[in-house]
Amino acid sequence: MTTPYLYIADLLAQLPEIPPDSIVSRTFYADDHWKAILFGFAAGQELSEHTSARPAVLHVLQGRARLTLGGEAFVAGPGAWVHMPPHLPHSVHAETPVVMLLYLT
């Protein structure tokens, strides 16, 4: 029997160890409507400016990152939450080791 839900007791345990000078990601949920991806950044790593064709939500779980959203810069720490419309230029630079969630709808 298949359950109609997904329960993850420890989401951070889903992320593999983050090697130095690396970014790791793991899609832990995807269906026809949205996708959830857990990212881990070593300090100093970045995703350079890019856009997404889909609306997205970033949620910082650990660490400190510099986010650039449509040309405006922010320092984001644990608990920071961002909704981005499609095609918004954005980038992420990890100032410390960072773990964040990305939701795509």
C-alpha positions as CSV (number, residue, x, y, z in Angstrom):
1,M,0.0,0.0,0.0
2,T,1.3,3.5,-0.9
3,T,0.8,6.3,1.7
4,P,-0.6,9.6,0.4
5,Y,2.1,11.6,2.2
6,L,5.9,11.8,2.6
7,Y,7.3,12.2,6.1
8,I,11.0,12.9,6.6
9,A,12.0,12.9,10.3
10,D,15.4,14.6,9.6
11,L,15.7,16.5,6.4
12,L,19.3,17.5,7.0
13,A,20.3,13.8,7.1
14,Q,19.1,13.6,3.4
15,L,22.1,15.7,2.3
16,P,25.4,14.0,1.7
17,E,28.5,15.4,3.3
18,I,29.6,18.6,1.6
19,P,33.2,18.2,0.3
20,P,35.4,21.3,0.4
21,D,35.0,23.6,-2.6
22,S,31.8,21.9,-3.7
23,I,28.0,22.3,-3.9
24,V,25.9,19.2,-3.5
25,S,22.1,18.9,-4.1
26,R,19.5,16.2,-3.6
27,T,16.0,16.3,-4.9
28,F,14.0,14.7,-2.1
29,Y,10.5,15.2,-3.5
30,A,9.0,15.7,-7.0
31,D,5.6,15.3,-8.5
32,D,3.6,16.8,-11.3
33,H,3.2,20.1,-9.5
34,W,6.5,20.9,-7.6
35,K,10.0,19.8,-6.8
36,A,11.9,20.1,-3.5
37,I,15.7,20.2,-3.6
38,L,18.1,20.3,-0.6
39,F,21.4,22.2,-1.4
40,G,24.7,22.2,0.6
41,F,27.4,24.7,-0.2
42,A,30.9,24.7,1.1
43,A,32.1,28.2,2.3
44,G,33.0,30.4,-0.7
45,Q,31.0,28.4,-3.3
46,E,28.3,30.1,-5.4
47,L,25.6,29.7,-8.0
48,S,26.3,32.5,-10.4
49,E,23.5,34.7,-11.7
50,H,20.8,32.7,-13.4
51,T,17.0,32.6,-13.8
52,S,14.3,29.9,-13.5
53,A,11.3,29.5,-15.8
54,R,9.3,28.5,-12.7
55,P,8.4,30.3,-9.5
56,A,10.8,29.3,-6.7
57,V,11.2,29.6,-3.0
58,L,14.6,29.6,-1.2
59,H,14.7,28.8,2.5
60,V,18.1,29.0,4.3
61,L,18.4,26.3,7.0
62,Q,22.0,26.8,8.1
63,G,24.9,29.2,7.5
64,R,25.1,32.6,6.0
65,A,24.8,33.4,2.3
66,R,24.8,36.5,0.1
67,L,21.8,36.5,-2.1
68,T,21.3,38.7,-5.1
69,L,17.7,39.1,-6.2
70,G,17.0,41.1,-9.3
71,G,20.2,43.2,-8.6
72,E,19.5,43.8,-4.9
73,A,21.9,42.1,-2.4
74,F,20.9,40.6,0.9
75,V,22.8,38.7,3.7
76,A,20.6,35.6,4.5
77,G,21.0,33.4,7.6
78,P,19.0,30.6,9.1
79,G,15.3,31.2,8.6
80,A,15.6,33.5,5.7
81,W,12.8,32.8,3.1
82,V,12.5,34.2,-0.4
83,H,9.8,33.8,-3.0
84,M,11.0,34.5,-6.6
85,P,8.7,34.9,-9.6
86,P,9.8,33.2,-12.9
87,H,12.7,34.8,-14.8
88,L,14.1,36.8,-11.8
89,P,17.9,37.0,-12.1
90,H,19.4,35.7,-8.8
91,S,22.6,34.3,-7.4
92,V,23.8,32.6,-4.2
93,H,27.2,33.0,-2.6
94,A,27.9,31.0,0.6
95,E,29.9,33.1,3.1
96,T,30.0,30.1,5.5
97,P,28.9,26.5,4.9
98,V,25.2,26.8,3.9
99,V,22.3,24.4,3.7
100,M,19.2,25.7,1.9
101,L,15.9,24.3,0.5
102,L,14.7,25.2,-3.0
103,Y,11.1,24.6,-3.9
104,L,10.1,24.9,-7.6
105,T,6.4,25.0,-8.6
